[in-house]
């Protein structure tokens, strides 16, 4: 029963009679269909469609709770406040609750658990007062588990303000609702969905000779294909231009990061199209 405290995460709450309406009009995900026991991936975008914040959102009495990177919690609360206008909603960081993750086991009785809906094997998020239960796994163990499943996180696998939701696989992980109507950046995201113009994607990476540092360029035949993201042992994630990867593999070139070979594949849950040469490599 691995339970890992996540000190790199913090909570922001949005409560009040207009909380749902406010969030429905600015977030990529659908908060109206959110189940009581679910933590759903979502994002707040720039008008140009790029991700400013990613988070897991879940319900609390009279509103919603955002599980976000600790160093971005205050900025998220500030940005949501800009959109509040006359809405009856209270937006605040909540430093009293610790965040943890549990997978392959039983939830501690002292914690509130909500299922992480990004992937069935990710487990649950736990929210409780500091010291309410003991962890038996390290934060690094959780990230190794996440990486093995091919689940990206902003700031680790893509840069905030520089990636579209499709590039971060939010369309594959339930982080974008394409039917709920308008939200900030919606036109750009919808156009990418209907035209199939996402050329860059997060891919699962395997490093047989050892993983390079995050942010290392992946190259083939002198061309940059992408950059490495988070790593754990010989596995990792990478942000890659699919067309360039296809060209490199079709030419018989091996992608490399810091001179080490890297095998790039679509995560097992994903359904987006891979270049034919890359798909053949994965098979």
N, C-alpha and C positions, 0 to 999 in steps of 0.2 A: 504494500500500500504506500507508494511514494507520495509524500506530502512535502511540497517545497514552498517556503516563503518567497515572495517576489517583492523585494524591497525597491525594485525599479518601477513599481506600479503604485498608483494612488487613485483616489476616488474624487469625482465631482458629481454633485447631485443637482437635478433640476426638478423642482416640485411646484405644485400649485395648480389651480383649475385650468390654466392654459398651457401647461407643460407639454402635453401631447401635440397640440396644434402647433406650438412653436417649433418643436423638434421635427415634426413631420414635414415642415416647410423648408428645413435647412440641411437635414442629414440624408445620406445616400440610402440608408436602411429604412425599413418600415417599422415604426414604433407601435403603431396601432395593432399590428398582428403579433406583437411580441408576447410570448407565453410567460407566465409567472416564474417558471423554473428555468428560464433560458437566458443565456448571455449571448447576444448577437453581435457579430462584427458590423461595424459601420465606420463612416468617415465624414468629416466636414471638409468641404472642398473650397478652393479659390474659385471665383467666377470663371476662370479659364479651365476649370475641370481638374486641377491638380490637387493632390492630397495635402492638406495642411495638418490634419490630425487623424489618427486612426484610434480605435477604441473598441471595447466590448460594452454594450449597453444592456442593462437589465432593469427590471421594475423594482421600485420601492413603494411603500405606502405614499399615495398622493403624488407619484412622479416616477423619475428614472435616475439610474445611477450609471456613471461612466467610469469604466476601468481603463485608465490611460497611463502613459509613461509619466513617472513622477515629475520629471523636469519640464513637462508640458501641461501639467494640470492647471496651473494658474493662468497660462495663456489660453487654454481651452475655455475656462470660465469667463475670461475677459472677452473672447471672441463671441461666445454665446450671448453674453450680456449686450453686445452691440446689436444683435439681431432681436433682442427682446422687445424693444420699443414699448408699446403700451400693454403687452401681454402680462397677465397676472401669473408670474412665475418667479421663483426664487432660485438663484444660481449660486452655488458655493462649493468650494473645495471642502472635503471631509477628512481631516487628518486623524480622526479617532479610530478609523477602521484599517486593519491590515489586510493585504491581499495575498492569497496563496493559491496554489494549484494542486490538484490531486488527480491521479490517474491509476487505473488498474487496482482499485481498492475501495475501501469503505470511508465515507466522509466522517471526520471527527464530529462528535455530538455537539461540541461547543461552537461550531461554525455554521453559517448559512451557506448552502451550496447552490449554484446555478450551473446547468450544463453548458459547456462551451460548444456552441452549435457549429463552429467552423468545421469540425471533424469528429466523427463518433468516437475515435480512439484518443482524442485529446483529454477527455475526462471532464472535470468541473473546476470552476473557480470557487474559492472559499473566501468569505468575508467575515471577519470577527475582530474583536478588540485585541490590541497588542497583548501577547502572552496568553491568549485563551487556549491555545493548544501548541504541541511541540511538532516541529518538522523533523522528518527522518530522511530528507533528501535535500540536496543543494540546489540553489537557483540554476547552476550550470546543468544539473540533471534534467530540469524541466526544459531548458532550451535545447538540449540534445534530443529529447523526446519530440519537441516541436519540429526541429530540423529533420529528424528521421521521417516525419510525416509530410514534410514539404510545405510547412505553414510559415509564410513570411511575416515579419513585423517591421513597421516603419522605424526608421532610424538605425536599424540593423541590416536590413536587406534592400531598402530603397530610401532615398532622401526625401524628407518632407519638403513640399513645395516644388518637387521636380518630377514626380511620378503620377500617372493617371491610375484610376482604380483598376482598369484592365491589366495594366502592367504589374500591379501588386496582387493580382489574382482575386480581387474582391468579387468579381463577377462569378468566380468559381466557388467561392466560400460563403455565399449568402450575404455578402456585405453591401450589395446594390439591389434595390427593388426597381425593376424596369417598368412597373405598371402603376406605381402609386401617384405619379404626377410630379409636379415641379419641385425642385430643390436647388440650392446654390450649385452651379456647375452642371446641372442636369442635361442641358442641350449638348454639351461636348461629349459627355459620357454616353448619351443615347445615340449620338451620331457614330461613335466608335463601335457601339454594339451592332447597329443595323448595317453598317458598311463593312464591318470586319476589318478595321484598319489598325488594330493593335499589333504592331510589329515587334514590340519588346515585351518579354514576359519573364517572370521568375521561374527558373528551372531548378530541379534537383541536381546537385553536383556531387560527383565522387572523385576523390583524389587518391589514386593508388599509391603514390609516392609521398603522401603527406600534404595536408591542407596549407594553403598560403594564408597570409593575413587578410582580413576583410578589407575590401576596397582595392584589391589587386586587379589590374587589368587582365582580361582573358583575351588572348590573341591567337590568330592563325594566319600564316603567310603574311605577316607584317600588318594585318588589319585588326583593329580592336573589335571584338564581338560583344563585350560587356564587362562587368565587374563582379568580383566575388562579394558575397554577403556574409552572413553568420556561418560559423563552422563548428563542428564537433567531431573530433578524431578525423576520420577520412571522409566525412560527409559534410555537406553544406548546401547553401542556396546561392544562386547567382542570377543577376539581372542581365538578360542576354537579348540581342537582336536576332530574331529567328531567321530572317532572310540571310544575314551574314553567316550564321551558323550553318544553314543549309548549303550555301555556296562553298564554305570551307570543307565540309564533309564530302560534298560532291566532287571536289577537287582532290580528295584524298588527304587533306590536311588534318592534323590533330590539334584540337584546341589546347592551349597551354596557359597556365597562370603561374607567373614567376618561374618560367621554364619547366614547370611540372605539368604532365598531362592531366587533363580533366575530362571526365565523361559527363555529358549533360543530357538530362532526360526530363520529360514532362512528369510532374508529380502524379502519383497513382490515382488521385481523385479527379484530376483535371480532364477536361474534354476539348480544350482548344486544339486547333490544327497545328501539327508540327511540320516543318519542311520534310519532304520525302526522304532525303538523305539522312536527316537526323532521326526520323522514325525507324529507318532501317538499322541504324547504329544501335538504337535502344532495343530492337528486337533480337 
